[in-house]
Amino acid sequence: MARNTETPTPSLAVSSIPLAVLVIFLALAIHLFGGDAITGGSQFSLLTASAVCAALAIWRYGRSWQELEEAIVENMHSATPAIIILLLIGAIAGTWMASGVIPTLIYYGLKALHPSIFLIASCIICAVVSLLTGSSWTTVATIGVALMGIGRALGFDDGWIAGAIISGAYFGDKISLMSDTTVLASSTAQVPIFTHIRYMLLTTVPSMAIALAVFGAAGFVAAADAAVGVESIEQALASTFHISPWLLMVPVVTGLLIVRKLPAIITLFASVALAAAAMVIFQPEIVERIAGEAGPLLAPFKAMILAATTDTAVETGDPLLDDLVATSGMSGMLDTVWLIICAMCFGGIMYGSGMLAAISQLFLRMAHRTVSVVGATVSSGVFFNLVTGDQYISIILTGNLFRNLYDRRGLERRLLSRSMEDSATVTSVLIPWNSCGMTQSTVLGVATLTYLPYCIFNIASPLMSVLAAAIGYRIYKKRNGKKDEYTTRNI
């Protein structure tokens, strides 16, 4: 009788061990370090879980290290464009801030603030700032804190204020070209980032419209004048930066390049160059502060490099604004790059060992029709947010889990990437023990469960994703197994 040499399939119980190790270590890291877990604790947790997974695969199921290593390398390969884009995003964050582009937009945004539309204006302002910075955390921790104080002075409930701030911040973060979660979701699903963002608008815009309608209706309870609360911020911006409508040409030109569908890396580099030129032209005092004693000829060059690559701080006289205009450039993205590498290692080993496939059966059993496939994807994103406590890991695990299923069902990968963002990205802040929920609750001084019912956008997004699939709106299947139309285009 011939001996069966086929590699045994891991059981669900054993496959759950690395995930349990990851959850335990992440819980400890978040408990000990809070939001700073991303600076090392989360990475260590991922590598520890990877080691446990590799040990089980090799010693219990006879997998070879070479097989696991090849799976890691293949997984890493898909993350390479994301890492380059993330570094350029860091450069944009620094140069757009130092050039006065973002301060100008914040300045004009604050002009629109009025008591009767406080909630809706707060949501829009946070959305714009987050869209431009690509960071919901930075938006909440800076302009969000200022709006929180103004809202309390006007007599709004903490839940309503925090809900408007978080809804706007996560809307901008979700569709921003400079957002690490946006880049991560598109790269994990192997979808060009511009295609991913355009397709997300179909569910993101209606979700935001619902949120704005709710905040607009609730905002009419305001009874005091909020203008005094923002005067100091406006004055600090105007006295520190040269505020000019001409600076808006930088985001306008960047938008035109995006519309022309140029590769993301080229578009981002061009945007950095435009912002650097604007910094030299419009902000000579900022250039001098950043460059120090470099001399009149070398100061612009030094300031451009520092703004794009490393920590840059500009004193405005307002502590909240000091935090907002302080950027880290490319260096600020290194923790996220580190996390992506470690997460790709864990995902690769889980996939190569067959353990991811074993766990995936829990969700794949629900996936019979298109709406159930999307529903399973959304459920997976929320589930991993609950058990891992980190939105980045949730995005990567969900993408690795469903990629092959979408291909087998002939569904476009952009549907996968959108479903991931509609769930994993926006629901992370609603979970008290998730790093996002813990951070925003601490920063705003509002308990997660207090603001949860008022985060209208974050609640509507996953529901809108399933609704779009249920009615079949703009959801297409690939014909005859052909590749998605966008796979032949450059990222």
C-alpha positions in Angstrom: 0.0 0.0 0.0 1.5 3.3 -1.1 2.2 5.8 1.7 0.3 9.1 1.6 3.0 11.8 1.4 0.5 14.7 1.0 1.1 17.4 3.5 -1.7 17.3 6.1 -4.1 20.3 6.3 -3.9 22.2 9.6 -6.9 21.8 11.8 -9.0 24.8 12.9 -8.0 24.4 16.5 -4.2 24.4 15.8 -4.6 27.2 13.2 -6.2 29.4 15.9 -3.2 29.1 18.1 -1.0 31.7 16.3 -4.0 34.1 16.1 -4.6 33.6 19.9 -0.9 34.4 20.6 -1.2 37.5 18.4 -4.4 38.6 20.2 -2.8 38.1 23.7 0.4 39.9 22.8 -1.4 42.7 21.1 -3.7 43.2 24.1 -0.7 43.3 26.4 1.1 45.8 24.1 -1.9 48.1 23.8 -2.4 47.9 27.6 1.2 48.8 28.3 1.8 51.3 25.5 -1.6 52.5 24.3 -1.4 54.2 20.9 2.4 54.0 21.1 2.1 50.2 20.5 2.7 50.9 16.8 6.2 52.0 17.6 7.3 48.4 18.5 4.8 46.5 20.6 2.6 45.5 17.6 5.6 44.6 15.5 7.0 42.3 18.2 3.6 40.7 18.7 3.4 39.9 14.9 6.8 38.4 14.8 6.1 36.3 17.9 2.9 35.0 16.4 4.8 34.3 13.1 7.4 32.3 15.0 4.7 30.2 16.7 3.0 29.6 13.4 6.2 28.6 11.7 7.1 26.2 14.6 3.7 24.5 14.4 3.8 24.3 10.6 7.3 22.7 10.5 7.1 20.4 13.5 3.5 19.3 13.4 2.6 19.4 9.7 5.9 18.9 8.0 6.1 22.2 6.2 9.6 23.2 5.1 11.1 26.6 6.1 11.8 27.2 2.4 8.1 26.9 1.6 7.2 29.3 4.4 10.0 31.7 3.4 8.7 31.8 -0.2 5.2 32.7 1.0 6.7 35.5 3.1 8.7 36.9 0.1 5.6 36.7 -2.2 3.6 38.5 0.4 6.3 41.1 0.8 6.5 41.7 -2.9 2.9 43.0 -3.0 3.8 45.6 -0.3 6.8 47.1 -2.1 4.8 49.8 -4.0 2.9 50.7 -0.7 6.2 51.3 1.1 7.5 53.7 -1.6 4.1 55.5 -1.7 4.1 55.8 2.1 7.5 57.5 2.1 6.3 59.9 -0.5 3.2 60.5 1.5 5.3 61.5 4.4 7.2 63.9 2.2 3.9 65.5 1.1 2.7 65.8 4.7 5.9 67.8 5.6 6.1 70.0 2.5 2.4 70.8 2.3 2.5 71.9 5.9 5.7 73.9 5.7 4.6 75.6 2.5 1.4 76.8 4.1 -1.0 74.8 1.9 -2.6 73.0 4.8 -2.6 76.0 7.1 -4.4 78.0 4.3 -7.1 75.4 4.0 -7.6 75.2 7.7 -7.8 79.0 7.9 -10.5 79.3 5.3 -12.3 76.3 6.8 -12.5 77.9 10.2 -14.1 81.0 8.6 -17.1 78.9 7.9 -17.7 77.9 11.5 -21.0 79.2 12.9 -23.1 78.0 16.0 -26.1 76.9 14.0 -23.9 74.7 11.8 -21.3 73.8 14.3 -21.6 70.0 14.1 -21.8 69.9 10.4 -18.9 72.4 10.0 -16.8 70.5 12.5 -17.3 67.3 10.5 -16.4 69.0 7.2 -13.4 70.8 8.7 -12.0 67.5 10.1 -12.7 65.8 6.8 -10.8 68.4 4.9 -7.8 68.4 7.3 -7.8 64.6 7.4 -8.0 64.4 3.6 -5.0 66.6 3.2 -2.9 65.1 6.0 -4.0 61.5 5.5 -4.1 61.1 9.3 -7.3 60.8 11.3 -5.2 60.6 14.5 -3.4 63.9 13.8 -6.7 65.6 12.9 -8.5 64.4 16.1 -5.5 65.2 18.3 -5.2 68.8 17.0 -8.1 70.5 15.4 -10.4 67.9 17.0 -9.3 68.9 20.4 -10.0 72.6 19.6 -13.4 71.8 18.3 -14.2 69.7 21.3 -13.5 72.7 23.6 -15.7 75.0 21.5 -18.5 72.5 21.3 -18.6 72.1 25.1 -18.7 75.9 25.5 -21.7 76.0 23.2 -23.5 73.3 25.3 -23.3 70.4 22.9 -23.2 66.8 24.4 -19.7 65.2 24.3 -21.0 62.3 22.3 -22.3 64.6 19.5 -19.1 66.6 19.3 -16.8 63.6 19.3 -19.0 61.8 16.8 -18.9 64.7 14.3 -15.1 65.0 14.7 -14.4 61.3 14.3 -16.9 60.9 11.4 -15.1 63.7 9.5 -11.6 62.6 10.4 -12.2 59.0 9.3 -14.0 60.1 6.1 -10.9 62.1 5.0 -8.5 59.4 6.2 -10.4 56.7 4.2 -10.3 58.4 0.8 -7.0 60.4 1.2 -4.2 59.6 -1.2 -1.9 60.3 1.8 -3.5 57.8 4.2 -1.5 54.8 5.2 -4.7 52.7 5.5 -5.8 53.6 2.0 -2.5 52.6 0.6 -2.4 49.5 2.7 -5.9 48.3 1.7 -5.3 48.9 -2.1 -1.9 47.2 -2.0 -3.1 44.2 0.0 -5.9 43.6 -2.5 -3.4 44.5 -5.3 -5.6 47.3 -6.7 -4.1 50.6 -8.0 -4.7 53.2 -5.4 -6.5 55.7 -7.7 -8.9 52.9 -8.8 -9.4 52.0 -5.1 -10.3 55.6 -4.1 -12.6 56.2 -7.0 -14.5 53.0 -6.3 -14.8 53.8 -2.6 -16.6 57.0 -3.4 -19.7 55.0 -4.4 -20.2 54.0 -0.7 -18.2 56.6 1.1 -20.0 59.7 -0.2 -23.6 58.4 0.6 -22.4 57.4 4.1 -21.0 60.9 4.6 -24.1 62.5 3.2 -26.2 60.6 5.8 -23.8 61.8 8.5 -23.9 65.4 7.4 -27.7 65.3 7.3 -27.8 64.0 10.9 -25.2 66.5 12.2 -26.9 69.3 10.3 -30.3 68.6 11.9 -28.7 68.2 15.4 -26.6 71.3 15.0 -29.5 73.8 15.2 -29.6 73.3 19.0 -26.7 75.7 19.2 -27.4 78.9 21.1 -24.2 80.8 21.4 -21.6 82.4 19.2 -18.5 80.3 18.4 -16.6 82.9 16.5 -14.6 84.0 19.6 -13.4 80.4 20.1 -11.7 80.3 16.7 -10.3 83.8 16.6 -7.0 82.9 18.4 -6.5 80.0 16.0 -7.1 82.1 12.9 -4.8 84.8 14.3 -2.0 82.3 15.0 -2.3 80.8 11.5 -2.2 84.3 9.9 0.7 85.5 11.9 2.8 82.4 11.3 2.1 81.6 7.7 1.5 83.6 4.6 -2.1 82.7 3.9 -2.9 83.0 0.2 -5.4 81.6 -2.2 -2.5 81.0 -4.6 -1.4 78.2 -2.3 -4.5 76.3 -3.3 -2.9 75.7 -6.7 -0.8 72.9 -5.2 -3.8 70.7 -4.3 -5.6 71.8 -7.5 -2.7 70.7 -9.7 -2.3 67.5 -7.7 -6.0 66.8 -8.3 -5.5 67.4 -12.0 -2.7 64.9 -12.1 -4.9 62.4 -10.3 -7.6 62.9 -12.9 -5.1 62.4 -15.7 -4.5 58.9 -14.1 -0.7 59.3 -13.9 1.0 56.7 -11.8 0.7 57.4 -8.1 4.4 57.6 -7.4 4.9 60.3 -10.2 1.9 62.2 -9.0 3.1 62.2 -5.4 6.6 63.3 -6.3 5.3 66.1 -8.5 3.1 67.3 -5.6 6.1 67.3 -3.2 8.1 69.4 -5.8 5.2 71.9 -6.2 4.8 72.2 -2.4 8.6 72.7 -2.0 8.6 75.5 -4.5 5.6 77.1 -2.9 7.4 76.9 0.5 10.4 78.9 -0.9 8.2 81.4 -2.6 5.4 82.0 0.0 7.1 81.1 3.3 10.6 82.6 3.5 10.4 83.0 7.3 9.4 79.3 7.7 12.3 78.4 5.4 14.7 80.4 7.6 13.3 78.8 10.8 13.6 75.2 9.5 17.0 75.7 7.8 18.7 77.5 10.7 22.1 79.0 9.9 22.5 77.3 6.5 23.0 80.6 4.6 20.8 82.3 2.1 21.8 80.2 -0.8 21.6 76.7 0.8 18.7 77.5 3.2 15.9 76.7 0.7 17.5 73.4 -0.3 18.1 72.4 3.3 14.5 73.4 4.3 13.0 71.4 1.5 14.9 68.3 2.5 14.2 68.6 6.2 10.5 69.2 5.6 10.2 66.2 3.3 12.2 63.7 5.4 12.4 64.5 9.1 10.8 66.2 12.1 9.8 69.7 11.4 8.3 72.0 14.1 7.1 75.6 13.7 6.0 77.7 16.7 2.8 79.5 16.2 2.1 80.7 19.7 -0.9 78.3 20.0 -0.1 74.9 21.6 -2.8 73.1 19.6 -1.5 74.5 16.3 2.1 73.8 17.2 1.1 70.1 17.3 -0.8 70.3 14.1 2.0 72.0 12.1 4.6 69.7 13.5 5.3 67.0 10.9 7.7 64.1 10.6 8.1 63.7 6.9 9.3 60.4 5.6 10.7 59.4 9.0 7.2 59.6 10.4 6.1 56.7 8.2 8.9 54.3 9.3 6.8 52.8 12.1 4.0 52.0 9.7 6.5 50.6 7.2 7.9 48.4 10.0 4.4 47.3 10.9 3.6 46.4 7.3 6.7 44.3 6.9 6.0 42.4 10.2 2.3 42.0 9.2 3.3 40.7 5.8 5.6 38.2 7.4 2.8 36.9 9.6 0.3 36.8 6.8 2.8 35.0 4.5 3.5 32.3 7.1 -0.2 31.9 7.9 -0.9 31.5 4.2 2.1 29.3 3.4 1.3 27.0 6.3 -2.3 26.5 5.3 -3.6 27.9 8.6 -5.1 31.0 7.1 -7.2 28.8 4.8 -8.4 26.7 7.7 -9.5 29.8 9.6 -11.0 31.4 6.5 -13.6 28.6 6.3 -15.5 30.2 9.2 -16.2 33.2 7.0 -16.2 31.5 3.6 -19.1 29.3 4.6 -21.3 32.4 4.6 -20.2 33.4 1.1 -22.7 32.0 -1.4 -23.8 35.0 -3.4 -22.1 38.4 -4.1 -23.9 40.1 -1.2 -22.9 37.3 1.2 -19.3 37.5 0.0 -19.2 41.3 0.7 -21.0 40.7 4.0 -18.4 38.1 5.0 -15.6 40.5 4.1 -17.2 43.3 6.2 -17.7 40.9 9.1 -14.2 39.7 8.8 -12.8 43.3 9.0 -14.9 44.0 12.1 -14.0 40.6 13.7 -10.2 41.1 13.2 -10.6 44.7 14.7 -12.2 43.1 17.7 -9.6 40.3 18.2 -6.4 41.9 17.1 -7.0 45.5 18.3 -5.3 47.0 15.3 -6.8 48.3 12.0 -3.6 47.7 10.0 -3.5 44.0 10.9 -7.3 43.7 10.3 -6.9 45.1 6.7 -4.0 42.7 5.9 -5.6 39.6 7.4 -8.9 40.3 5.6 -7.2 40.9 2.3 -5.2 37.7 2.5 -8.3 35.8 3.6 -10.6 36.8 0.7 -8.3 37.5 -2.3 -8.5 34.0 -3.8 -12.3 33.8 -3.1 -13.0 37.0 -5.1 -10.9 35.6 -7.9 -12.7 32.3 -7.9 -16.1 34.1 -7.9 -15.0 36.4 -10.8 -15.4 39.5 -8.6 -13.2 42.5 -9.1 -10.5 43.1 -6.6 -11.6 46.7 -6.1 -14.7 45.4 -4.5 -12.5 43.6 -2.0 -10.4 46.6 -1.3 -13.5 48.8 -0.8 -15.2 46.3 1.5 -12.0 46.1 3.6 -11.9 49.9 4.1 -15.7 50.1 4.7 -15.2 47.8 7.6 -11.7 47.5 9.0 -10.6 51.1 8.7 -13.7 52.9 10.0 -14.8 50.5 12.8 -11.5 50.4 14.6 -12.3 53.6 16.4 -15.6 52.2 17.7 -13.9 49.4 19.8 -12.6 50.4 23.2 -9.6 48.1 23.3 -8.6 48.8 19.7 -5.6 51.1 19.5 -7.7 53.6 17.5 -10.6 53.5 20.0 -8.2 53.8 22.9 -6.3 56.7 21.4 -9.2 58.8 20.3 -11.1 58.3 23.6 -8.1 59.4 25.5 -7.3 62.4 23.3 -10.9 63.7 23.2 -11.6 62.9 26.9 -14.8 61.0 25.9 -15.4 57.3 26.5 -15.6 55.1 23.4 -19.1 53.8 24.2 -20.2 57.4 24.8 -19.3 58.7 21.3 -20.0 55.4 19.5 -23.7 56.0 18.7 -22.9 59.4 17.2 -20.2 58.3 14.8 -22.7 58.2 12.0 -20.3 57.8 9.2 -18.4 55.0 10.8 -21.6 53.1 11.5 -23.1 53.8 8.0 -20.0 52.8 6.0 -20.1 49.0 6.5 -23.9 48.9 6.2 -23.6 50.9 2.9 -21.1 48.5 1.6 -23.5 45.5 2.1 -26.4 47.5 0.8 -24.6 48.3 -2.5 -23.8 44.6 -2.9 -27.4 43.7 -2.2 -28.8 45.9 -4.9 -25.9 45.2 -7.2 -25.0 48.8 -7.8 -21.8 49.1 -9.9 -20.7 45.6 -9.0 -19.5 43.7 -12.0 -18.0 40.2 -12.6 -15.1 39.6 -14.8 -15.9 37.9 -18.0 -14.4 34.5 -18.9 -11.9 34.8 -16.0 -10.2 37.8 -17.5 -8.2 40.1 -15.3 -9.7 43.3 -14.0 -9.4 46.1 -16.5 -7.1 48.1 -14.2 -4.5 45.3 -13.7 -2.8 46.3 -16.9 -2.3 49.9 -15.7 0.5 51.2 -13.6 0.0 51.9 -9.9 
